[in-house]
């Protein structure tokens, strides 16, 4: 029996409900018998939240860090394959999925303590802990849409399909009907044929763990807090300790710049794909052109140096992203101005463009001030960088 069904999307816009038609054999899949949130994985009902799963379901030990609890934790969580499907079985499933969200959890490398300046001392920033474990927190970059399909002859059951497809890692599903009440559950996704690359970040806490970060009105006062861009800075995922978490084995994709995240950021406004960081070292205009031309990131070639207008297109005055600091300056008590850029990029200088008339004039963009700059090729005082872009498919 085929049924056509539609649900209206409300709230945050992270949940997209679609029309669909689906033929399902209950005998073949073994649908759950008790209310709960499940994964259907290779003939097993894996109970992720409440419910009663079938025997033989896999589980794994995960290590993590909780911001509200200000502590590391270890837990045994359900383990499913990338091909698993999700099943929501409640009396009000159709309403519930409109308040559900799904995120992949990042790995927190360092916890950074920041202290504001006083009359007697400059602002400071220092590492107070290096957990190197999964962080129980949500970041906008790691959100997934949930596509809903009905189950024929089972009006209380709804199948949920993650979009895009899940890759190996640790995930959290959250049900928040009014923004705070509800439930959440974590689970691990693994694959025998592919390995997950962790999304690594440095967690930035004013006052350090247990400090000013925990005001009663903090946006992070939640079981699974949503991090604003100024609360973290993306770091090099290759520096994450593979032995600190038993849930995922990480590998770095082939690239001519090992420090870059192999997963590019796509600007939803233009479809352009960007490397999540610049080259982080002084570079000439000709070298910048060749750097992007020869870049192979995540198995993808065809990168180029952007036009000046394309750089201006990812400027966002409301975004405050900490800059990448040169190692020789990291130990000094210096307050660095943030970059105002979409996508939480790691930028370390002025970003060169293909626009201009080198060597007489090189046009670059300053994401700290939002201004276009005209540079001379022989001027060595500027920190010239290469941020690469890839055209839409």
C-alpha positions in Angstrom: 0.0 0.0 0.0 1.4 3.4 -1.0 0.4 6.6 0.9 1.1 10.2 0.0 1.8 12.3 3.1 3.0 15.9 3.9 4.0 17.7 7.0 4.6 21.5 7.4 8.0 22.7 8.5 8.0 25.1 11.4 10.4 26.6 14.0 14.1 26.7 13.2 13.9 25.6 9.6 16.3 22.8 10.2 13.6 20.2 9.6 12.3 19.8 6.1 9.3 17.6 5.6 8.6 16.3 2.1 6.0 14.4 0.2 6.8 10.8 -0.4 5.4 7.4 -1.2 6.7 4.3 0.5 6.0 0.6 0.3 7.1 -1.2 3.5 7.0 -4.8 4.5 6.6 -5.0 8.3 7.6 -8.7 8.4 10.9 -7.9 6.5 12.0 -5.0 8.6 10.6 -5.9 12.0 9.1 -2.6 13.1 9.4 -1.7 16.8 6.6 -2.6 19.2 7.2 0.0 21.9 7.2 3.8 21.8 10.7 5.3 21.3 13.2 6.6 18.8 14.9 3.8 16.9 17.4 3.0 14.2 16.7 0.2 11.8 20.0 -1.4 11.1 20.6 -4.7 9.4 17.5 -6.3 10.7 17.9 -4.9 14.2 15.8 -2.4 16.1 18.3 -0.2 17.9 16.7 1.8 20.7 18.4 5.2 20.7 15.9 6.9 23.1 13.4 5.0 25.2 11.8 2.0 23.5 13.0 -1.6 23.6 15.5 -2.7 20.9 16.1 -6.2 19.6 18.8 -8.5 20.8 22.2 -8.3 19.0 22.2 -4.6 18.5 25.8 -3.1 18.7 27.0 -0.5 21.2 30.3 1.3 21.7 32.1 3.2 24.4 32.4 7.0 23.7 34.4 9.6 25.5 33.1 13.2 25.6 33.1 16.6 27.3 30.0 18.3 28.7 29.9 22.1 29.0 27.0 22.3 31.5 28.7 19.7 33.7 32.2 21.1 33.1 33.6 17.6 32.9 34.6 14.7 30.7 32.4 11.7 30.6 32.4 8.1 29.3 29.3 6.3 28.2 28.1 3.3 26.2 26.0 4.4 23.3 24.2 2.6 20.4 26.3 2.0 17.3 24.7 1.9 13.9 25.9 1.8 10.3 25.8 4.7 7.8 23.0 2.8 6.0 20.7 2.7 9.0 17.2 4.4 8.9 15.5 6.1 11.8 12.0 5.4 13.2 10.0 7.7 15.4 7.2 5.8 17.2 5.0 7.9 19.5 1.3 8.8 19.6 2.2 12.3 18.3 5.1 11.5 16.0 3.8 13.9 13.3 4.0 16.8 15.7 7.3 15.7 17.3 9.4 15.7 14.2 8.6 19.4 13.7 10.7 20.1 16.9 13.5 17.7 16.3 17.0 18.4 15.1 20.1 16.3 14.3 23.7 17.3 14.7 27.1 15.7 14.3 29.2 16.4 17.4 32.6 18.1 17.0 35.8 17.2 18.7 37.1 19.7 21.2 40.9 19.9 21.1 41.6 22.7 23.6 39.6 24.7 26.1 40.8 28.3 25.9 40.4 30.6 28.9 40.0 34.3 28.0 40.2 37.2 30.5 39.4 40.8 29.6 41.8 43.6 30.1 42.0 45.5 33.4 43.7 48.8 34.3 46.8 46.9 35.3 47.0 44.0 32.8 46.4 43.4 29.1 43.8 40.8 27.9 45.0 37.2 28.1 44.2 33.9 26.5 45.5 30.5 27.6 44.9 26.8 27.3 43.4 25.4 30.5 42.6 21.9 29.3 43.1 19.7 26.2 40.3 17.1 26.3 40.7 15.8 22.7 37.2 14.2 22.9 33.8 14.8 21.4 32.0 17.9 22.7 28.3 17.6 23.7 27.4 20.8 21.9 25.9 21.9 18.6 27.4 24.0 15.9 25.5 25.3 12.9 28.0 23.8 10.4 27.2 20.3 11.6 23.4 20.4 11.4 21.4 17.8 9.3 18.0 18.1 7.8 15.4 15.4 8.7 13.3 14.2 5.8 10.1 12.6 7.0 8.2 9.7 5.4 5.1 8.0 6.8 4.9 4.2 7.4 1.9 2.7 5.7 -0.7 1.2 8.0 1.2 2.6 11.0 -0.1 6.2 11.4 2.0 6.6 14.6 5.3 5.7 13.0 7.4 8.1 10.9 10.6 7.2 9.1 13.3 9.9 9.3 16.1 10.1 6.8 19.1 12.4 7.4 20.1 14.8 4.7 22.9 14.8 3.7 23.8 11.1 4.4 25.4 10.5 7.7 29.2 9.7 7.8 31.1 8.0 10.6 31.1 10.0 13.8 29.1 10.8 17.0 25.7 12.4 16.6 23.0 13.9 18.8 19.3 14.0 18.2 17.3 16.5 20.2 13.6 17.1 20.7 12.8 20.6 22.0 9.1 21.5 21.6 9.5 24.8 23.4 13.2 25.5 23.1 14.3 23.8 26.3 12.0 21.0 27.5 12.2 17.6 25.8 15.0 15.0 25.5 18.2 14.3 23.6 20.2 11.2 22.8 23.6 10.5 21.4 24.6 7.6 19.1 27.7 6.6 17.1 27.7 5.9 13.3 30.4 3.7 11.9 31.3 2.1 8.6 33.5 -0.8 7.5 34.4 0.9 4.2 35.0 4.5 5.3 36.4 6.5 8.2 35.2 9.7 9.6 37.2 12.9 9.7 36.5 14.8 13.0 35.4 18.4 12.9 37.9 19.9 15.4 37.5 23.1 17.4 39.0 25.0 20.2 36.3 25.9 22.8 36.7 29.5 24.0 35.3 30.2 27.6 35.5 33.7 29.1 36.7 33.1 32.6 37.6 29.5 31.9 35.6 26.4 32.8 33.1 27.3 35.5 33.6 31.0 35.0 31.6 33.8 33.4 30.5 31.3 30.7 27.8 29.9 33.1 25.5 32.9 33.6 21.9 32.0 34.1 20.9 33.8 30.8 23.7 32.2 28.8 22.7 30.8 25.5 24.8 27.7 26.5 22.6 26.9 29.5 21.2 23.8 27.9 22.0 20.1 27.9 23.1 20.3 24.3 24.1 24.0 24.0 24.2 25.7 20.6 27.6 27.4 20.2 27.7 30.9 18.7 30.7 31.5 16.3 32.5 33.6 18.9 32.4 30.6 21.4 34.8 28.4 19.3 37.5 28.5 16.7 38.0 25.7 14.2 41.3 23.9 14.5 43.3 21.4 12.5 41.6 18.1 12.8 44.8 16.2 12.1 46.0 17.3 15.6 43.1 15.5 17.3 44.4 12.5 19.3 43.0 9.4 17.7 43.5 7.4 20.9 41.3 9.7 23.0 38.0 8.5 21.6 37.1 4.9 20.9 34.0 5.7 18.7 35.7 6.9 15.5 38.9 6.2 13.6 40.0 9.3 11.8 41.9 9.7 8.6 43.0 12.7 6.7 42.1 13.0 3.0 44.8 13.6 0.5 45.6 17.3 0.1 48.5 19.4 -0.9 48.0 21.3 2.4 47.7 18.8 5.3 46.5 21.5 7.7 43.3 22.1 5.8 39.9 20.6 6.7 39.2 18.2 3.7 35.5 19.2 3.8 35.0 22.6 2.2 32.4 25.2 3.2 29.7 26.0 0.6 28.2 29.5 0.5 24.4 28.9 0.3 24.0 32.3 -1.4 26.3 31.5 -4.4 27.1 27.8 -4.3 30.8 28.6 -4.3 32.9 26.2 -2.2 35.7 27.6 0.0 38.6 26.1 1.9 38.0 26.6 5.6 41.4 28.2 6.1 44.0 30.2 4.2 47.5 28.9 3.7 48.7 30.5 7.0 52.0 31.8 5.7 53.4 34.7 3.7 52.9 34.2 0.0 53.4 36.2 -3.2 50.6 36.8 -5.7 52.2 34.3 -8.2 52.7 31.7 -5.4 49.0 32.2 -4.3 47.8 31.5 -7.8 49.8 28.4 -8.1 48.9 27.3 -4.5 45.2 27.2 -5.4 45.7 25.8 -8.9 47.7 22.9 -7.5 45.5 22.3 -4.4 43.9 18.9 -4.1 41.5 19.0 -1.2 39.5 15.9 -0.2 40.2 14.4 -3.6 38.9 17.6 -5.4 41.1 19.7 -7.8 40.2 22.7 -9.8 40.6 25.3 -7.0 41.4 28.9 -7.9 42.3 32.3 -6.3 39.0 34.2 -5.9 37.9 37.5 -7.4 37.8 40.5 -5.0 34.0 40.7 -5.2 33.8 37.0 -4.3 35.9 37.7 -1.2 33.6 40.6 -0.3 30.6 38.3 -0.7 31.6 36.2 2.3 32.2 39.2 4.6 29.7 39.3 7.5 30.0 42.2 9.9 28.0 40.3 12.5 30.4 37.3 12.6 33.3 37.5 15.0 35.8 34.7 14.3 39.1 34.6 16.2 42.1 34.9 13.8 44.8 32.3 13.4 47.7 33.5 15.5 51.3 32.9 14.5 53.0 30.5 16.9 55.6 33.0 18.0 52.9 35.3 19.2 50.6 32.7 20.9 52.3 33.0 24.3 52.1 36.8 24.3 49.3 38.7 26.0 48.0 40.3 22.9 44.3 40.8 22.0 43.8 40.1 18.3 40.8 41.6 16.4 38.3 39.1 15.1 37.7 38.4 11.4 34.2 39.1 10.2 33.6 36.2 7.8 31.0 33.7 7.1 31.7 30.0 7.6 33.9 30.4 10.7 37.1 30.5 8.5 40.6 30.4 10.0 42.2 33.4 8.5 45.7 34.8 9.3 46.2 37.9 7.1 45.0 39.7 4.0 43.4 37.4 1.5 44.7 38.0 -2.1 42.5 38.0 -5.1 42.9 37.3 -8.8 41.6 40.8 -9.5 44.1 43.6 -10.1 47.1 44.2 -12.3 50.1 42.5 -10.7 52.9 43.2 -10.1 52.0 46.9 -10.0 48.8 46.4 -8.1 47.5 43.4 -6.1 44.0 43.6 -4.6 43.4 41.9 -1.3 40.6 41.9 1.3 40.9 42.6 5.0 38.2 40.6 6.9 39.1 42.4 10.1 38.1 45.9 8.8 35.9 44.9 5.8 38.1 46.9 3.4 39.6 46.3 0.1 43.4 47.0 0.0 45.7 47.7 -2.9 49.1 46.3 -2.4 52.5 46.5 -4.2 54.1 43.2 -5.1 57.4 44.2 -3.5 55.8 45.5 -0.2 56.8 43.0 2.5 55.0 44.5 5.5 51.6 42.9 4.7 50.7 39.4 5.7 49.5 38.1 2.2 47.5 34.9 2.2 45.8 32.6 -0.2 42.2 31.5 0.4 41.0 29.3 -2.4 37.5 28.9 -4.0 35.9 26.2 -6.1 33.1 26.9 -8.6 29.7 25.2 -8.1 29.3 21.7 -9.7 
